[in-house]
Amino acid sequence: MKSEIKIFFEKSLALAISSLVIAAIVVYYQYKVVGAASFHVNAKKNVLVLGDSHTECALNDSVLTNYLNISQSAEPYFYSFLKLKKFVNENSQIDTVLLGFNFMSLTKDFERRTLSNEFIYSRAQKYFPFFELSDFVDLLISKPSFFISILNQSFFARLILHKQKTKLSFSDLELGGYLSLLKYKLCEDIDRSKVNIKSKNITEQSDRQIEYLTKIISFCKERNIKILLFNTPIYSEAKQFCDVKAYYKYYHERLNDIPLLDYSSDNLPAGCYGDIEHLNSIGAKIFSEKLKLQGLKTGAHENIEEFQASKPNHPDFAKQYAQTAQLKTTAASL
């Protein structure tokens, strides 16, 4: 009996040691792959865009040629902060940061995006080479299983890529970028949002989002980098699914020393929206051309009452979507 127990423990110990060795090898090569990648960008790109899918879809950095848009869908400020440090440290020309700050940015729903299995397994294995010790400790305490995500099988695909290419760039690491949204599902999305809003926490704020928003602002101030909060155009009916009053209240009470570029009420035609929250490729090109020609305008809406949710009438979508062909022609000629 003792010999069987001894054999069991010996096998268990061997398995544990083997697992640690494999994990160490994987971690080493993850660092090696990221370390081999270049994060240098064109010297003319001095404006860094960070945020989630709102900025990812709205700011076309092929039109805004001095912008570098590295936003990524569902990205919490935790990962934006890691990217900010990496890009600023390797690109001294960056003197301005546009940080996505939309009506949902500080909600508890973003807490889920940082710590849920759905998001942590797809992101932590990409970003952990940028972690500082405090980041490791924070995630290990909050989500001990995050270490498993480092061993995600997509690592092996990246390792193969590393072997095939002599020089990697940050784009090979899939850390974000402008997304040309090719869809026109505004009408369907309004109906879907009325159902899904019940599952989202739009009133309670996320302490983690606020913590890393503060870190981003502090980092920019320490580096003498101008930081601007950016709220992208959304379709008018989208505001009924957000706590807009709380958003402006928080901004005026806590962030009013940081300029807010608030384009949430820009009246673009329906054909410019992929859904109620995001510009499609046509809308992004038209909006980006507008910014290029007119420049950035700061200022939060003072009249909070105008944003109070009301039950709007459905517009004549058929008529508005009939404009899409003309919009495509207009966008192509810009």
Secondary structure, DSSP 8 states (H G I E B T S, - for coil): -HHHHHHHHHHHHHHHHHHHHHHHHHHHHHHHHHHHEE----TT--EEEE-SHHHHHH--TTTSTTEEE---TT--HHHHHHHHHHHHHH-TT--EEEEE--TTTTBTHHHHHHHSHHHHHHHHHHHGGG--HHHHHHHHHH-TTHHHHHT-THHHHHHHHHHH-SSEEGGGGT-----------HHHHHHHHHHHGGGS--SSB-HHHHHHHHHHHHHHHHTT-EEEEEE----GGGGGGS-HHHHHHHHHHH-TTS-EEE-TT----GGGBSSSS-B-HHHHHHHHHHHHHH----B--S-GGGGS--------HHHHHTTHHHHHHHHHH-
